[in-house]
Amino acid sequence: MAAHPFHAVADLAAHQGMDQLALTVADNGAYVRLVQQDPPLFFKYKADPSHPLDRADLHNFKRLTLSEEDCSNGPEATLALIKMLLEKFADYQPKR
């Protein structure tokens, strides 16, 4: 089984000093998300199933789904896309 693309993206982000973008893994690797606290966003890989943790732990976060195509050009390209989305949604505030 191929490694989840978010693992390499998280490693690259950490190497680049993006300390607010965190890899969240649960259920023995069945649940993988990239989570940014400020702004409150999380990234889900489209091929991954929905999970109750999204609703329980990330209900005030905006979900951004990355397609297989978005992640197909390696972690550098995926991280560049994530950086662009973080900038685009920099002012996101959850609805209360």
C-alpha positions in Angstrom: 0.0 0.0 0.0 1.4 3.4 -1.0 2.1 5.9 1.8 -0.6 8.6 2.3 0.5 11.8 0.4 0.0 14.0 3.4 2.9 12.4 5.3 5.5 13.7 2.9 3.7 17.1 2.7 3.8 17.4 6.5 7.5 16.5 6.6 8.2 19.1 3.9 6.1 21.7 5.7 8.0 21.1 9.0 11.3 21.3 7.1 10.2 24.7 5.8 9.2 26.0 9.2 5.5 25.8 8.7 4.9 24.8 12.4 1.2 25.6 12.4 0.4 22.9 9.7 0.1 19.7 11.6 -0.4 16.1 10.5 -3.2 14.4 12.5 -3.3 10.6 12.3 -5.7 8.3 14.1 -7.3 4.8 13.9 -4.0 3.2 13.0 -3.5 5.4 10.0 -7.0 5.2 8.6 -7.6 8.8 9.5 -5.1 11.4 8.1 -5.6 15.1 8.0 -3.5 18.2 7.7 -4.7 20.8 10.3 -4.0 24.5 10.5 -5.1 26.2 13.7 -5.0 29.8 12.4 -6.9 30.2 10.2 -8.9 27.2 11.3 -8.7 25.0 8.3 -8.1 21.3 7.6 -7.2 19.4 4.5 -8.8 16.1 3.6 -7.6 13.9 0.8 -10.6 13.2 -1.4 -9.8 9.4 -1.6 -10.1 9.2 2.2 -13.5 8.4 3.8 -15.3 10.8 6.0 -14.7 10.3 9.7 -16.5 11.2 12.9 -13.4 13.0 14.1 -14.0 15.6 11.5 -17.3 16.5 13.1 -16.1 16.0 16.7 -12.8 17.7 16.7 -12.9 20.0 13.6 -16.5 21.2 13.5 -15.4 24.9 13.6 -12.8 24.4 10.9 -13.2 24.9 7.2 -12.6 21.6 5.3 -10.6 21.9 2.1 -10.5 18.7 0.0 -7.5 17.9 -2.1 -8.1 15.6 -5.1 -5.8 12.8 -6.2 -4.8 15.1 -9.0 -3.9 17.8 -6.5 -1.5 15.4 -4.8 -0.1 13.7 -7.9 2.8 15.9 -8.6 4.7 15.3 -5.4 4.8 17.0 -2.0 6.4 20.2 -3.2 3.5 20.9 -5.6 0.9 19.8 -3.0 2.5 22.1 -0.4 2.5 25.0 -2.9 -1.2 24.5 -3.4 -1.8 24.3 0.4 0.2 27.6 0.9 -2.0 29.3 -1.8 -5.2 28.0 -0.1 -3.9 29.1 3.3 -3.4 32.6 1.9 -6.8 32.6 0.2 -8.6 31.7 3.4 -6.3 33.7 5.8 -9.3 35.7 7.0 -11.6 32.7 7.5 -13.6 32.8 10.7 -15.9 30.0 11.8 -19.6 30.7 11.9 -20.7 30.7 15.5 
